[in-house]
């Protein structure tokens, strides 16, 4: 199985899928992880399989094809849910990559098929994530440089560079990469601190993007090497 670092490097957005069911072992792994993530986060993530209607119609015409399996990223209507959606959704995306599946985050190009999932009072759907076996493996997308999204310099610690580079591989809405990292002075215990801010975007989804980018940074940098400022 791929390591998380390998899964980050190998994973690209895929929008066209083969008409195949998920392998039983892949589906079981996703369902087990969803159960634990929902219990930890208070979200209401759901896996929908064999359902082809969500990515059909005018909203997704010419964008997605053959999607019949997807994650419904649902949770409470709170200011903090978006970041949790990003973090936990990307954990599932990387697990999917490790089990041989392709994926793509979808913020607008889908429709809700209500019988396929459920919502509790006070919950909403933030986005969907298409899953399955792609007709191809996707392509690397254009990315900013480390110095465009951080205060990185050649004198910065190696772990910090790895973290920023992993964050640059994070999927973001319309590839906007609207976040910025900053290395701060150590805390009282001598542990380096890292600050990350989400920047304004007309496209929106920056809370979700921030959750994904922070997870990637942690995987690249190693959580033993730093602490998040403000946590």
N, C-alpha and C positions, 0 to 999 in steps of 0.2 A: 504494500500500500504506500502511496505517496506520503511524504511528510507534509506538514502544513505549509512549510516554505516552498516545497515543490508544487503543491496544489495551487498556491498563490501565483507562481510563475506560469503554470500550465493552463490555468483557467482563463478563458476569454468568453465574451458574450456570444451566445448562439441563438438564433431566431428561427431556424428551420430544422425540423425534427423528423426522424423516421417514425412510421406508425407502429411502435413497439410498446409493450407494457414494460414497466420497471421490473428488473430482476428481483425476485423475492428477497434475496439477501440485502439488496440496496434499499428496497422499500422498508424492510424491517429495521435496518440501521437508522433510517430517517425517522421512522415513527418513534423509536426508542429515544432518540435525541430530542425530538420535538416534545415528548412528554417531560423530559428533565428540564429543558429550557423554559417551557411554560411554567413549571413549578417554581423555578428559580426567579423568573422575571415578572410573572404576573401577566404575560401576554397570552394571546389565544391563537397561536399559530396552528394551522391545519393543513394536512397533506390531502390533496384531491387527486385521484387517479382515474384514468379512463373517461375523462370528461372533456370533450372537444369544443364546447361552445364558447368558453370564456375568451378565447383568442381568435374567434371568427367574427366577421362583420366589418363594418366600415372603420371602426376604431383601430383595428389591427391589420386591415387590408394592405398587403404588400410589405408588411413589417414582420409578422410571425406566420409560420406555416407548420401545420402538423402537430401543434401543441395539444396534448391530451392529459398531461400531468403537471401539477403546479402546487406551489405553496401559497396559501392565503395568509398574508401577514397582517393579522388583526390584533387589536389590543385596546386598552382604555383610551378615552379622549382626554389625555393629559398633556401638558407641555413637555414632559420628559419621555413620552412613549416613543417618539420618532427615533431618538438615539438608540433606545433598546431594540427597536425594530431592525435598525441597521446592523447592530452588533450581532444579534441572535440570528437574523436572517443570513448574514455572511458566514456564521459558523455552520449553518446548514448547507450553504452553497459550497463551502470548502469540503465538507463531508461528502456531498454529492460528487464533487470532482474526484475525491479519493476512491469512491466506489464505482467510478467509470461513467458517471453521468455528466451531461452538459447542462448549462443553466443560463438564465438571463433575467435580471431585474426588470420589472415593468411597472411604471408609475401611472400611465394613462392609457396605453394601447391594449385595453382589455375591457370586458364587461363582467359585472357580477352575476353569477348564476346562483341565485339564492338557495335552491334546493341542495346545492353541492356542499354548502358549509353553513355554519350557524354563528350568530352573534348574540352575546348576552347584552342586557340593558347597559347603556353607557359605552359600548364598544363601537369601533369602526374599522373598516379595512383601509390600511395605509398603502398597500401595493400588493402585487402578486410576483412570484418568481417562477418562471417557466422551467420545467425540468424534463429531461429525457435523453435520448440518444440522438445527437445531432447529425445532420447530413454532412456536416464538416465540423472541425474542432474550433472554429473561430479564428480571428486574427488579432495580433497585438494592435492596440490603438495608440494614437499619438498621445504623448505624455509631456507634462511639464518637467523641468529640471529640479533637482533637490533644492537649489538656491531660490527657485521661484516660489516654493511653498514652505520655506523654513529659513532659519538663520544659519544653515549649514555652511561650514567652511572646511578646507582640507585639514584644519587643526582640530576639528570636532572629534569626539570619540568614535571609534569604529562602530560601536553598537548604535549610536545615534544615526549615523549614515545608513546603516542597514534598516533601521526603523523607518526613516523617511523614504527610502527607496521602496520598501514594502508598501507604505501608504500610497505611493504613486501608482501602484498596481491595483489599488482598490477601485472597484466600479463605482462611478458617480453619475448622477443624472446628467444627460447630454454631455458626458465627459468633462464636467465643469471644474472638478478638483478645487472647489472653493473652501479650502482650509489652510491654516498656517500653523506650523510647529515652531516652538522656541525653547531652547535649552536654558534652564534657569540655574541659579546658584544652588548648591546642595542644601538639604534641610538640616535640622539640628543633629540628626544622626549621621550626617555626611553622605546621604543618598542623593544623587542627582535628581532634579525635578524637571519635568517636561510640561509645557503649557501648549494647548492646542485650541485654536479659535476657529469657528465657522465664519465665513465671510458672506456678505450679502449676495444674493443671486435672484434674478427675475424668474429663473426656472423653478425655484423652490427646491424642496427635498433636501435642504442642507442639513437638517437634523439627522435624517437617515444616513446621508453621506458621511457625516461626522462619526457616527457609530461604526460604520464600515472601516473608515480610515484609521480610527483608534485601534480597532482590533488588529488590522494589518500591521500597524506600528508595533504593537505589543509582540506579535509573532516574530517580526523582523529584529526588533531590538532585544527581546528577552525581558520579561517582567522583573527579573532579579536585578536588572541594571539601573532601574529608575523608578520614580513614583510620579503619578500625575499630579500636577499642581492643582490644589483645590479639593482633592479627594480626601 
